[in-house]
Amino acid sequence: MRIEVEPGGIALVWEGGETSTIAASRLRAACPCAACREGSPAPPGTSIDGARIVGEYALNVTFGPDHHATGIFPYDLLREIGDAP
């Protein structure tokens, strides 16, 4: 898999060649961390400040402008978010 991170979102190129593109605001809205699941809204102007691979199964994303970085996005979740209309 190849992961391209930009402030406006991420692009994932899966092993079969399919591509998923996810906007920063959509990714933040799907953040699986406890704070976000409790209804903490994404701030206006959400962007992606960085990302790091977690093991062989997930991506940890740092969002701007608030530096939120507690969500770990399993690859299955990223594929689901990217495939959703």
PDB file of N, CA, C and O in Angstrom:
ATOM      1  N   MET A   1       0.846  -1.167   0.000  1.00  0.00           N
ATOM      2  CA  MET A   1       0.000   0.000   0.000  1.00  0.00           C
ATOM      3  C   MET A   1       0.893   1.233   0.000  1.00  0.00           C
ATOM      4  O   MET A   1       1.967   1.248   0.602  1.00  0.00           O
ATOM      5  N   ARG A   2       0.426   2.254  -0.684  1.00  0.00           N
ATOM      6  CA  ARG A   2       1.109   3.549  -0.679  1.00  0.00           C
ATOM      7  C   ARG A   2       0.158   4.579  -0.089  1.00  0.00           C
ATOM      8  O   ARG A   2      -1.028   4.600  -0.420  1.00  0.00           O
ATOM      9  N   ILE A   3       0.681   5.433   0.784  1.00  0.00           N
ATOM     10  CA  ILE A   3      -0.120   6.463   1.445  1.00  0.00           C
ATOM     11  C   ILE A   3       0.469   7.823   1.119  1.00  0.00           C
ATOM     12  O   ILE A   3       1.657   8.062   1.337  1.00  0.00           O
ATOM     13  N   GLU A   4      -0.358   8.708   0.598  1.00  0.00           N
ATOM     14  CA  GLU A   4       0.060  10.076   0.312  1.00  0.00           C
ATOM     15  C   GLU A   4      -0.733  11.008   1.213  1.00  0.00           C
ATOM     16  O   GLU A   4      -1.964  11.000   1.198  1.00  0.00           O
ATOM     17  N   VAL A   5      -0.020  11.815   2.003  1.00  0.00           N
ATOM     18  CA  VAL A   5      -0.654  12.705   2.961  1.00  0.00           C
ATOM     19  C   VAL A   5      -0.450  14.144   2.521  1.00  0.00           C
ATOM     20  O   VAL A   5       0.671  14.567   2.242  1.00  0.00           O
ATOM     21  N   GLU A   6      -1.550  14.895   2.462  1.00  0.00           N
ATOM     22  CA  GLU A   6      -1.513  16.322   2.156  1.00  0.00           C
ATOM     23  C   GLU A   6      -2.415  17.020   3.156  1.00  0.00           C
ATOM     24  O   GLU A   6      -3.247  16.367   3.785  1.00  0.00           O
ATOM     25  N   PRO A   7      -2.275  18.331   3.321  1.00  0.00           N
ATOM     26  CA  PRO A   7      -3.129  19.037   4.285  1.00  0.00           C
ATOM     27  C   PRO A   7      -4.628  18.837   4.036  1.00  0.00           C
ATOM     28  O   PRO A   7      -5.412  18.806   4.985  1.00  0.00           O
ATOM     29  N   GLY A   8      -5.025  18.702   2.778  1.00  0.00           N
ATOM     30  CA  GLY A   8      -6.445  18.569   2.457  1.00  0.00           C
ATOM     31  C   GLY A   8      -7.003  17.171   2.571  1.00  0.00           C
ATOM     32  O   GLY A   8      -8.220  16.995   2.517  1.00  0.00           O
ATOM     33  N   GLY A   9      -6.152  16.164   2.728  1.00  0.00           N
ATOM     34  CA  GLY A   9      -6.645  14.800   2.830  1.00  0.00           C
ATOM     35  C   GLY A   9      -5.560  13.785   2.575  1.00  0.00           C
ATOM     36  O   GLY A   9      -4.377  14.117   2.493  1.00  0.00           O
ATOM     37  N   ILE A  10      -5.985  12.532   2.449  1.00  0.00           N
ATOM     38  CA  ILE A  10      -5.042  11.453   2.167  1.00  0.00           C
ATOM     39  C   ILE A  10      -5.511  10.668   0.951  1.00  0.00           C
ATOM     40  O   ILE A  10      -6.703  10.587   0.656  1.00  0.00           O
ATOM     41  N   ALA A  11      -4.543  10.097   0.260  1.00  0.00           N
ATOM     42  CA  ALA A  11      -4.831   9.179  -0.839  1.00  0.00           C
ATOM     43  C   ALA A  11      -4.141   7.870  -0.492  1.00  0.00           C
ATOM     44  O   ALA A  11      -2.972   7.850  -0.105  1.00  0.00           O
ATOM     45  N   LEU A  12      -4.873   6.788  -0.635  1.00  0.00           N
ATOM     46  CA  LEU A  12      -4.329   5.461  -0.355  1.00  0.00           C
ATOM     47  C   LEU A  12      -4.402   4.647  -1.637  1.00  0.00           C
ATOM     48  O   LEU A  12      -5.463   4.538  -2.252  1.00  0.00           O
ATOM     49  N   VAL A  13      -3.282   4.083  -2.034  1.00  0.00           N
ATOM     50  CA  VAL A  13      -3.246   3.197  -3.183  1.00  0.00           C
ATOM     51  C   VAL A  13      -3.090   1.790  -2.625  1.00  0.00           C
ATOM     52  O   VAL A  13      -2.044   1.439  -2.079  1.00  0.00           O
ATOM     53  N   TRP A  14      -4.139   0.989  -2.769  1.00  0.00           N
ATOM     54  CA  TRP A  14      -4.181  -0.349  -2.193  1.00  0.00           C
ATOM     55  C   TRP A  14      -3.387  -1.323  -3.044  1.00  0.00           C
ATOM     56  O   TRP A  14      -3.029  -1.010  -4.179  1.00  0.00           O
ATOM     57  N   GLU A  15      -3.111  -2.490  -2.509  1.00  0.00           N
ATOM     58  CA  GLU A  15      -2.280  -3.485  -3.180  1.00  0.00           C
ATOM     59  C   GLU A  15      -2.795  -3.856  -4.566  1.00  0.00           C
ATOM     60  O   GLU A  15      -1.991  -4.128  -5.457  1.00  0.00           O
ATOM     61  N   GLY A  16      -4.089  -3.874  -4.772  1.00  0.00           N
ATOM     62  CA  GLY A  16      -4.655  -4.212  -6.079  1.00  0.00           C
ATOM     63  C   GLY A  16      -4.647  -3.058  -7.064  1.00  0.00           C
ATOM     64  O   GLY A  16      -5.063  -3.221  -8.211  1.00  0.00           O
ATOM     65  N   GLY A  17      -4.174  -1.881  -6.630  1.00  0.00           N
ATOM     66  CA  GLY A  17      -4.125  -0.719  -7.504  1.00  0.00           C
ATOM     67  C   GLY A  17      -5.285   0.247  -7.337  1.00  0.00           C
ATOM     68  O   GLY A  17      -5.260   1.345  -7.895  1.00  0.00           O
ATOM     69  N   GLU A  18      -6.315  -0.148  -6.570  1.00  0.00           N
ATOM     70  CA  GLU A  18      -7.435   0.757  -6.333  1.00  0.00           C
ATOM     71  C   GLU A  18      -6.953   1.939  -5.480  1.00  0.00           C
ATOM     72  O   GLU A  18      -6.024   1.808  -4.684  1.00  0.00           O
ATOM     73  N   THR A  19      -7.600   3.083  -5.664  1.00  0.00           N
ATOM     74  CA  THR A  19      -7.235   4.274  -4.901  1.00  0.00           C
ATOM     75  C   THR A  19      -8.432   4.768  -4.108  1.00  0.00           C
ATOM     76  O   THR A  19      -9.552   4.804  -4.616  1.00  0.00           O
ATOM     77  N   SER A  20      -8.188   5.150  -2.853  1.00  0.00           N
ATOM     78  CA  SER A  20      -9.200   5.807  -2.016  1.00  0.00           C
ATOM     79  C   SER A  20      -8.657   7.181  -1.650  1.00  0.00           C
ATOM     80  O   SER A  20      -7.513   7.310  -1.214  1.00  0.00           O
ATOM     81  N   THR A  21      -9.478   8.198  -1.829  1.00  0.00           N
ATOM     82  CA  THR A  21      -9.112   9.550  -1.436  1.00  0.00           C
ATOM     83  C   THR A  21     -10.091   9.991  -0.360  1.00  0.00           C
ATOM     84  O   THR A  21     -11.305   9.874  -0.525  1.00  0.00           O
ATOM     85  N   ILE A  22      -9.551  10.502   0.747  1.00  0.00           N
ATOM     86  CA  ILE A  22     -10.397  10.902   1.873  1.00  0.00           C
ATOM     87  C   ILE A  22     -10.029  12.324   2.280  1.00  0.00           C
ATOM     88  O   ILE A  22      -8.877  12.602   2.611  1.00  0.00           O
ATOM     89  N   ALA A  23     -11.009  13.219   2.255  1.00  0.00           N
ATOM     90  CA  ALA A  23     -10.795  14.609   2.664  1.00  0.00           C
ATOM     91  C   ALA A  23     -10.524  14.673   4.165  1.00  0.00           C
ATOM     92  O   ALA A  23     -11.031  13.854   4.930  1.00  0.00           O
ATOM     93  N   ALA A  24      -9.733  15.638   4.573  1.00  0.00           N
ATOM     94  CA  ALA A  24      -9.374  15.802   5.988  1.00  0.00           C
ATOM     95  C   ALA A  24     -10.613  15.915   6.866  1.00  0.00           C
ATOM     96  O   ALA A  24     -10.668  15.297   7.929  1.00  0.00           O
ATOM     97  N   SER A  25     -11.597  16.684   6.449  1.00  0.00           N
ATOM     98  CA  SER A  25     -12.803  16.869   7.272  1.00  0.00           C
ATOM     99  C   SER A  25     -13.586  15.565   7.415  1.00  0.00           C
ATOM    100  O   SER A  25     -14.126  15.280   8.484  1.00  0.00           O
ATOM    101  N   ARG A  26     -13.649  14.778   6.352  1.00  0.00           N
ATOM    102  CA  ARG A  26     -14.357  13.486   6.405  1.00  0.00           C
ATOM    103  C   ARG A  26     -13.612  12.513   7.320  1.00  0.00           C
ATOM    104  O   ARG A  26     -14.229  11.784   8.098  1.00  0.00           O
ATOM    105  N   LEU A  27     -12.279  12.510   7.220  1.00  0.00           N
ATOM    106  CA  LEU A  27     -11.490  11.632   8.065  1.00  0.00           C
ATOM    107  C   LEU A  27     -11.646  12.007   9.527  1.00  0.00           C
ATOM    108  O   LEU A  27     -11.805  11.134  10.380  1.00  0.00           O
ATOM    109  N   ARG A  28     -11.601  13.299   9.821  1.00  0.00           N
ATOM    110  CA  ARG A  28     -11.753  13.755  11.215  1.00  0.00           C
ATOM    111  C   ARG A  28     -13.137  13.400  11.745  1.00  0.00           C
ATOM    112  O   ARG A  28     -13.271  13.019  12.908  1.00  0.00           O
ATOM    113  N   ALA A  29     -14.164  13.518  10.915  1.00  0.00           N
ATOM    114  CA  ALA A  29     -15.523  13.181  11.347  1.00  0.00           C
ATOM    115  C   ALA A  29     -15.651  11.699  11.685  1.00  0.00           C
ATOM    116  O   ALA A  29     -16.524  11.315  12.464  1.00  0.00           O
ATOM    117  N   ALA A  30     -14.785  10.860  11.105  1.00  0.00           N
ATOM    118  CA  ALA A  30     -14.823   9.417  11.355  1.00  0.00           C
ATOM    119  C   ALA A  30     -13.802   8.988  12.395  1.00  0.00           C
ATOM    120  O   ALA A  30     -13.593   7.790  12.585  1.00  0.00           O
ATOM    121  N   CYS A  31     -13.168   9.923  13.065  1.00  0.00           N
ATOM    122  CA  CYS A  31     -12.126   9.585  14.038  1.00  0.00           C
ATOM    123  C   CYS A  31     -12.699   8.644  15.108  1.00  0.00           C
ATOM    124  O   CYS A  31     -13.715   8.951  15.732  1.00  0.00           O
ATOM    125  N   PRO A  32     -12.034   7.492  15.313  1.00  0.00           N
ATOM    126  CA  PRO A  32     -12.560   6.507  16.253  1.00  0.00           C
ATOM    127  C   PRO A  32     -12.130   6.696  17.709  1.00  0.00           C
ATOM    128  O   PRO A  32     -12.439   5.846  18.544  1.00  0.00           O
ATOM    129  N   CYS A  33     -11.431   7.777  18.038  1.00  0.00           N
ATOM    130  CA  CYS A  33     -10.957   7.939  19.418  1.00  0.00           C
ATOM    131  C   CYS A  33     -12.126   8.239  20.366  1.00  0.00           C
ATOM    132  O   CYS A  33     -13.211   8.620  19.927  1.00  0.00           O
ATOM    133  N   ALA A  34     -11.894   8.065  21.639  1.00  0.00           N
ATOM    134  CA  ALA A  34     -12.942   8.247  22.649  1.00  0.00           C
ATOM    135  C   ALA A  34     -13.495   9.667  22.658  1.00  0.00           C
ATOM    136  O   ALA A  34     -14.707   9.852  22.769  1.00  0.00           O
ATOM    137  N   ALA A  35     -12.639  10.664  22.544  1.00  0.00           N
ATOM    138  CA  ALA A  35     -13.110  12.060  22.578  1.00  0.00           C
ATOM    139  C   ALA A  35     -14.035  12.362  21.408  1.00  0.00           C
ATOM    140  O   ALA A  35     -15.059  13.023  21.582  1.00  0.00           O
ATOM    141  N   CYS A  36     -13.687  11.888  20.229  1.00  0.00           N
ATOM    142  CA  CYS A  36     -14.509  12.147  19.050  1.00  0.00           C
ATOM    143  C   CYS A  36     -15.806  11.339  19.094  1.00  0.00           C
ATOM    144  O   CYS A  36     -16.852  11.824  18.661  1.00  0.00           O
ATOM    145  N   ARG A  37     -15.746  10.128  19.607  1.00  0.00           N
ATOM    146  CA  ARG A  37     -16.952   9.302  19.711  1.00  0.00           C
ATOM    147  C   ARG A  37     -17.919   9.876  20.736  1.00  0.00           C
ATOM    148  O   ARG A  37     -19.113   9.582  20.688  1.00  0.00           O
ATOM    149  N   GLU A  38     -17.421  10.690  21.662  1.00  0.00           N
ATOM    150  CA  GLU A  38     -18.289  11.325  22.658  1.00  0.00           C
ATOM    151  C   GLU A  38     -18.894  12.618  22.126  1.00  0.00           C
ATOM    152  O   GLU A  38     -19.590  13.321  22.858  1.00  0.00           O
ATOM    153  N   GLY A  39     -18.639  12.937  20.865  1.00  0.00           N
ATOM    154  CA  GLY A  39     -19.296  14.082  20.244  1.00  0.00           C
ATOM    155  C   GLY A  39     -18.465  15.337  20.162  1.00  0.00           C
ATOM    156  O   GLY A  39     -19.016  16.407  19.901  1.00  0.00           O
ATOM    157  N   SER A  40     -17.169  15.260  20.370  1.00  0.00           N
ATOM    158  CA  SER A  40     -16.310  16.430  20.227  1.00  0.00           C
ATOM    159  C   SER A  40     -16.258  16.809  18.746  1.00  0.00           C
ATOM    160  O   SER A  40     -15.745  16.035  17.937  1.00  0.00           O
ATOM    161  N   PRO A  41     -16.773  17.975  18.376  1.00  0.00           N
ATOM    162  CA  PRO A  41     -16.839  18.323  16.953  1.00  0.00           C
ATOM    163  C   PRO A  41     -15.465  18.686  16.383  1.00  0.00           C
ATOM    164  O   PRO A  41     -14.581  19.155  17.100  1.00  0.00           O
ATOM    165  N   ALA A  42     -15.312  18.461  15.093  1.00  0.00           N
ATOM    166  CA  ALA A  42     -14.087  18.867  14.400  1.00  0.00           C
ATOM    167  C   ALA A  42     -14.090  20.387  14.273  1.00  0.00           C
ATOM    168  O   ALA A  42     -15.127  20.978  13.972  1.00  0.00           O
ATOM    169  N   PRO A  43     -12.960  21.018  14.494  1.00  0.00           N
ATOM    170  CA  PRO A  43     -12.905  22.469  14.376  1.00  0.00           C
ATOM    171  C   PRO A  43     -12.986  22.916  12.920  1.00  0.00           C
ATOM    172  O   PRO A  43     -12.645  22.155  12.014  1.00  0.00           O
ATOM    173  N   PRO A  44     -13.435  24.143  12.695  1.00  0.00           N
ATOM    174  CA  PRO A  44     -13.430  24.669  11.320  1.00  0.00           C
ATOM    175  C   PRO A  44     -11.997  24.683  10.785  1.00  0.00           C
ATOM    176  O   PRO A  44     -11.051  24.885  11.546  1.00  0.00           O
ATOM    177  N   GLY A  45     -11.843  24.473   9.513  1.00  0.00           N
ATOM    178  CA  GLY A  45     -10.527  24.505   8.904  1.00  0.00           C
ATOM    179  C   GLY A  45      -9.689  23.283   9.196  1.00  0.00           C
ATOM    180  O   GLY A  45      -8.461  23.365   9.201  1.00  0.00           O
ATOM    181  N   THR A  46     -10.332  22.137   9.442  1.00  0.00           N
ATOM    182  CA  THR A  46      -9.600  20.909   9.734  1.00  0.00           C
ATOM    183  C   THR A  46      -8.660  20.566   8.580  1.00  0.00           C
ATOM    184  O   THR A  46      -9.040  20.621   7.410  1.00  0.00           O
ATOM    185  N   SER A  47      -7.441  20.216   8.933  1.00  0.00           N
ATOM    186  CA  SER A  47      -6.443  19.795   7.951  1.00  0.00           C
ATOM    187  C   SER A  47      -5.670  18.620   8.525  1.00  0.00           C
ATOM    188  O   SER A  47      -5.863  18.236   9.678  1.00  0.00           O
ATOM    189  N   ILE A  48      -4.802  18.061   7.716  1.00  0.00           N
ATOM    190  CA  ILE A  48      -3.936  16.984   8.191  1.00  0.00           C
ATOM    191  C   ILE A  48      -2.527  17.540   8.287  1.00  0.00           C
ATOM    192  O   ILE A  48      -1.951  17.982   7.293  1.00  0.00           O
ATOM    193  N   ASP A  49      -1.979  17.512   9.499  1.00  0.00           N
ATOM    194  CA  ASP A  49      -0.620  18.008   9.732  1.00  0.00           C
ATOM    195  C   ASP A  49       0.425  16.918   9.559  1.00  0.00           C
ATOM    196  O   ASP A  49       1.593  17.217   9.312  1.00  0.00           O
ATOM    197  N   GLY A  50       0.022  15.654   9.685  1.00  0.00           N
ATOM    198  CA  GLY A  50       0.966  14.553   9.538  1.00  0.00           C
ATOM    199  C   GLY A  50       0.282  13.237   9.794  1.00  0.00           C
ATOM    200  O   GLY A  50      -0.870  13.190  10.223  1.00  0.00           O
ATOM    201  N   ALA A  51       1.005  12.167   9.526  1.00  0.00           N
ATOM    202  CA  ALA A  51       0.477  10.828   9.761  1.00  0.00           C
ATOM    203  C   ALA A  51       1.655   9.880   9.945  1.00  0.00           C
ATOM    204  O   ALA A  51       2.752  10.104   9.434  1.00  0.00           O
ATOM    205  N   ARG A  52       1.385   8.807  10.699  1.00  0.00           N
ATOM    206  CA  ARG A  52       2.417   7.784  10.878  1.00  0.00           C
ATOM    207  C   ARG A  52       1.743   6.426  10.859  1.00  0.00           C
ATOM    208  O   ARG A  52       0.596   6.266  11.276  1.00  0.00           O
ATOM    209  N   ILE A  53       2.484   5.466  10.369  1.00  0.00           N
ATOM    210  CA  ILE A  53       1.987   4.095  10.294  1.00  0.00           C
ATOM    211  C   ILE A  53       2.082   3.468  11.680  1.00  0.00           C
ATOM    212  O   ILE A  53       3.079   3.639  12.381  1.00  0.00           O
ATOM    213  N   VAL A  54       1.039   2.742  12.069  1.00  0.00           N
ATOM    214  CA  VAL A  54       0.989   2.031  13.344  1.00  0.00           C
ATOM    215  C   VAL A  54       1.042   0.545  13.019  1.00  0.00           C
ATOM    216  O   VAL A  54       0.092  -0.011  12.468  1.00  0.00           O
ATOM    217  N   GLY A  55       2.149  -0.090  13.360  1.00  0.00           N
ATOM    218  CA  GLY A  55       2.304  -1.508  13.058  1.00  0.00           C
ATOM    219  C   GLY A  55       2.110  -1.771  11.580  1.00  0.00           C
ATOM    220  O   GLY A  55       2.606  -1.031  10.731  1.00  0.00           O
ATOM    221  N   GLU A  56       1.388  -2.827  11.286  1.00  0.00           N
ATOM    222  CA  GLU A  56       1.085  -3.167   9.896  1.00  0.00           C
ATOM    223  C   GLU A  56      -0.417  -3.117   9.643  1.00  0.00           C
ATOM    224  O   GLU A  56      -0.925  -3.754   8.720  1.00  0.00           O
ATOM    225  N   TYR A  57      -1.129  -2.344  10.484  1.00  0.00           N
ATOM    226  CA  TYR A  57      -2.590  -2.400  10.388  1.00  0.00           C
ATOM    227  C   TYR A  57      -3.305  -1.061  10.403  1.00  0.00           C
ATOM    228  O   TYR A  57      -4.512  -1.022  10.163  1.00  0.00           O
ATOM    229  N   ALA A  58      -2.615   0.031  10.674  1.00  0.00           N
ATOM    230  CA  ALA A  58      -3.355   1.272  10.882  1.00  0.00           C
ATOM    231  C   ALA A  58      -2.511   2.509  10.606  1.00  0.00           C
ATOM    232  O   ALA A  58      -1.301   2.435  10.394  1.00  0.00           O
ATOM    233  N   LEU A  59      -3.198   3.646  10.616  1.00  0.00           N
ATOM    234  CA  LEU A  59      -2.583   4.945  10.425  1.00  0.00           C
ATOM    235  C   LEU A  59      -3.024   5.847  11.567  1.00  0.00           C
ATOM    236  O   LEU A  59      -4.205   5.892  11.913  1.00  0.00           O
ATOM    237  N   ASN A  60      -2.079   6.558  12.145  1.00  0.00           N
ATOM    238  CA  ASN A  60      -2.376   7.563  13.168  1.00  0.00           C
ATOM    239  C   ASN A  60      -2.219   8.921  12.495  1.00  0.00           C
ATOM    240  O   ASN A  60      -1.177   9.205  11.906  1.00  0.00           O
ATOM    241  N   VAL A  61      -3.238   9.752  12.578  1.00  0.00           N
ATOM    242  CA  VAL A  61      -3.255  11.038  11.884  1.00  0.00           C
ATOM    243  C   VAL A  61      -3.232  12.170  12.900  1.00  0.00           C
ATOM    244  O   VAL A  61      -3.913  12.116  13.925  1.00  0.00           O
ATOM    245  N   THR A  62      -2.439  13.194  12.604  1.00  0.00           N
ATOM    246  CA  THR A  62      -2.440  14.424  13.399  1.00  0.00           C
ATOM    247  C   THR A  62      -3.194  15.471  12.597  1.00  0.00           C
ATOM    248  O   THR A  62      -2.825  15.798  11.468  1.00  0.00           O
ATOM    249  N   PHE A  63      -4.257  15.993  13.200  1.00  0.00           N
ATOM    250  CA  PHE A  63      -5.099  16.978  12.534  1.00  0.00           C
ATOM    251  C   PHE A  63      -4.769  18.384  13.010  1.00  0.00           C
ATOM    252  O   PHE A  63      -4.410  18.586  14.170  1.00  0.00           O
ATOM    253  N   GLY A  64      -4.891  19.345  12.119  1.00  0.00           N
ATOM    254  CA  GLY A  64      -4.815  20.748  12.469  1.00  0.00           C
ATOM    255  C   GLY A  64      -6.208  21.306  12.391  1.00  0.00           C
ATOM    256  O   GLY A  64      -7.064  20.669  11.778  1.00  0.00           O
ATOM    257  N   PRO A  65      -6.488  22.417  12.952  1.00  0.00           N
ATOM    258  CA  PRO A  65      -5.552  23.311  13.620  1.00  0.00           C
ATOM    259  C   PRO A  65      -5.348  22.995  15.103  1.00  0.00           C
ATOM    260  O   PRO A  65      -4.584  23.688  15.776  1.00  0.00           O
ATOM    261  N   ASP A  66      -6.021  21.955  15.628  1.00  0.00           N
ATOM    262  CA  ASP A  66      -5.972  21.710  17.079  1.00  0.00           C
ATOM    263  C   ASP A  66      -4.962  20.639  17.498  1.00  0.00           C
ATOM    264  O   ASP A  66      -4.855  20.332  18.685  1.00  0.00           O
ATOM    265  N   HIS A  67      -4.217  20.064  16.540  1.00  0.00           N
ATOM    266  CA  HIS A  67      -3.184  19.049  16.812  1.00  0.00           C
ATOM    267  C   HIS A  67      -3.758  17.760  17.411  1.00  0.00           C
ATOM    268  O   HIS A  67      -3.059  17.043  18.126  1.00  0.00           O
ATOM    269  N   HIS A  68      -5.009  17.473  17.124  1.00  0.00           N
ATOM    270  CA  HIS A  68      -5.651  16.238  17.590  1.00  0.00           C
ATOM    271  C   HIS A  68      -4.933  15.048  16.962  1.00  0.00           C
ATOM    272  O   HIS A  68      -4.766  15.003  15.743  1.00  0.00           O
ATOM    273  N   ALA A  69      -4.505  14.083  17.780  1.00  0.00           N
ATOM    274  CA  ALA A  69      -3.729  12.961  17.244  1.00  0.00           C
ATOM    275  C   ALA A  69      -3.961  11.652  17.997  1.00  0.00           C
ATOM    276  O   ALA A  69      -3.073  10.800  18.030  1.00  0.00           O
ATOM    277  N   THR A  70      -5.128  11.477  18.599  1.00  0.00           N
ATOM    278  CA  THR A  70      -5.346  10.262  19.383  1.00  0.00           C
ATOM    279  C   THR A  70      -6.082   9.160  18.627  1.00  0.00           C
ATOM    280  O   THR A  70      -6.207   8.047  19.139  1.00  0.00           O
ATOM    281  N   GLY A  71      -6.562   9.440  17.443  1.00  0.00           N
ATOM    282  CA  GLY A  71      -7.285   8.422  16.685  1.00  0.00           C
ATOM    283  C   GLY A  71      -6.353   7.530  15.894  1.00  0.00           C
ATOM    284  O   GLY A  71      -5.424   8.004  15.240  1.00  0.00           O
ATOM    285  N   ILE A  72      -6.607   6.239  15.958  1.00  0.00           N
ATOM    286  CA  ILE A  72      -5.883   5.264  15.156  1.00  0.00           C
ATOM    287  C   ILE A  72      -6.889   4.679  14.171  1.00  0.00           C
ATOM    288  O   ILE A  72      -7.911   4.117  14.564  1.00  0.00           O
ATOM    289  N   PHE A  73      -6.580   4.823  12.882  1.00  0.00           N
ATOM    290  CA  PHE A  73      -7.478   4.413  11.817  1.00  0.00           C
ATOM    291  C   PHE A  73      -6.993   3.101  11.200  1.00  0.00           C
ATOM    292  O   PHE A  73      -6.052   3.111  10.406  1.00  0.00           O
ATOM    293  N   PRO A  74      -7.622   1.965  11.551  1.00  0.00           N
ATOM    294  CA  PRO A  74      -7.247   0.699  10.910  1.00  0.00           C
ATOM    295  C   PRO A  74      -7.470   0.804   9.396  1.00  0.00           C
ATOM    296  O   PRO A  74      -8.365   1.513   8.935  1.00  0.00           O
ATOM    297  N   TYR A  75      -6.650   0.096   8.644  1.00  0.00           N
ATOM    298  CA  TYR A  75      -6.764   0.167   7.184  1.00  0.00           C
ATOM    299  C   TYR A  75      -8.153  -0.220   6.695  1.00  0.00           C
ATOM    300  O   TYR A  75      -8.643   0.351   5.720  1.00  0.00           O
ATOM    301  N   ASP A  76      -8.797  -1.184   7.358  1.00  0.00           N
ATOM    302  CA  ASP A  76     -10.157  -1.558   6.956  1.00  0.00           C
ATOM    303  C   ASP A  76     -11.107  -0.377   7.080  1.00  0.00           C
ATOM    304  O   ASP A  76     -11.967  -0.177   6.222  1.00  0.00           O
ATOM    305  N   LEU A  77     -10.957   0.408   8.148  1.00  0.00           N
ATOM    306  CA  LEU A  77     -11.798   1.589   8.330  1.00  0.00           C
ATOM    307  C   LEU A  77     -11.499   2.624   7.261  1.00  0.00           C
ATOM    308  O   LEU A  77     -12.423   3.248   6.739  1.00  0.00           O
ATOM    309  N   LEU A  78     -10.233   2.824   6.922  1.00  0.00           N
ATOM    310  CA  LEU A  78      -9.872   3.790   5.889  1.00  0.00           C
ATOM    311  C   LEU A  78     -10.468   3.367   4.540  1.00  0.00           C
ATOM    312  O   LEU A  78     -10.950   4.208   3.781  1.00  0.00           O
ATOM    313  N   ARG A  79     -10.433   2.085   4.252  1.00  0.00           N
ATOM    314  CA  ARG A  79     -11.034   1.623   2.991  1.00  0.00           C
ATOM    315  C   ARG A  79     -12.534   1.880   2.993  1.00  0.00           C
ATOM    316  O   ARG A  79     -13.093   2.316   1.987  1.00  0.00           O
ATOM    317  N   GLU A  80     -13.186   1.611   4.122  1.00  0.00           N
ATOM    318  CA  GLU A  80     -14.623   1.837   4.229  1.00  0.00           C
ATOM    319  C   GLU A  80     -14.970   3.318   4.053  1.00  0.00           C
ATOM    320  O   GLU A  80     -15.905   3.659   3.329  1.00  0.00           O
ATOM    321  N   ILE A  81     -14.217   4.190   4.716  1.00  0.00           N
ATOM    322  CA  ILE A  81     -14.456   5.636   4.599  1.00  0.00           C
ATOM    323  C   ILE A  81     -14.230   6.090   3.165  1.00  0.00           C
ATOM    324  O   ILE A  81     -15.005   6.884   2.631  1.00  0.00           O
ATOM    325  N   GLY A  82     -13.167   5.586   2.540  1.00  0.00           N
ATOM    326  CA  GLY A  82     -12.842   5.981   1.182  1.00  0.00           C
ATOM    327  C   GLY A  82     -13.815   5.476   0.151  1.00  0.00           C
ATOM    328  O   GLY A  82     -13.986   6.101  -0.895  1.00  0.00           O
ATOM    329  N   ASP A  83     -14.463   4.351   0.422  1.00  0.00           N
ATOM    330  CA  ASP A  83     -15.419   3.778  -0.517  1.00  0.00           C
ATOM    331  C   ASP A  83     -16.828   4.327  -0.341  1.00  0.00           C
ATOM    332  O   ASP A  83     -17.668   4.174  -1.229  1.00  0.00           O
ATOM    333  N   ALA A  84     -17.095   4.966   0.797  1.00  0.00           N
ATOM    334  CA  ALA A  84     -18.438   5.472   1.073  1.00  0.00           C
ATOM    335  C   ALA A  84     -18.739   6.665   0.165  1.00  0.00           C
ATOM    336  O   ALA A  84     -17.852   7.465  -0.136  1.00  0.00           O
ATOM    337  N   PRO A  85     -19.994   6.776  -0.266  1.00  0.00           N
ATOM    338  CA  PRO A  85     -20.361   7.912  -1.152  1.00  0.00           C
ATOM    339  C   PRO A  85     -20.328   9.236  -0.425  1.00  0.00           C
ATOM    340  O   PRO A  85     -20.607  10.275  -1.023  1.00  0.00           O
TER     341      PRO A  85
END
